[in-house]
Amino acid sequence: MPLIRIEAAEDKASGKFYVEIYKPHDAPAPFVTTQPRYQSAAAAENDVIAILAAAASSAQED
């Protein structure tokens, strides 16, 4: 069962994408929303994955 849900969405005003993270995965509203700064949905999703991977990696080193 997924614990979180990550979605990229387009900001209509700027044309850039932002990320919404839902916790728990079926929450009706996002737990975290980023600023619209990504050029594509794929770039937004890849950045979130990289951030989560870096955080998980550094947590294992401690």
Beta strands, then each sheet from edge to edge (+ up, - down):
strand 1: 5-10
strand 2: 17-22
strand 3: 32-33
sheet 1: 1+ 2- 3+
end
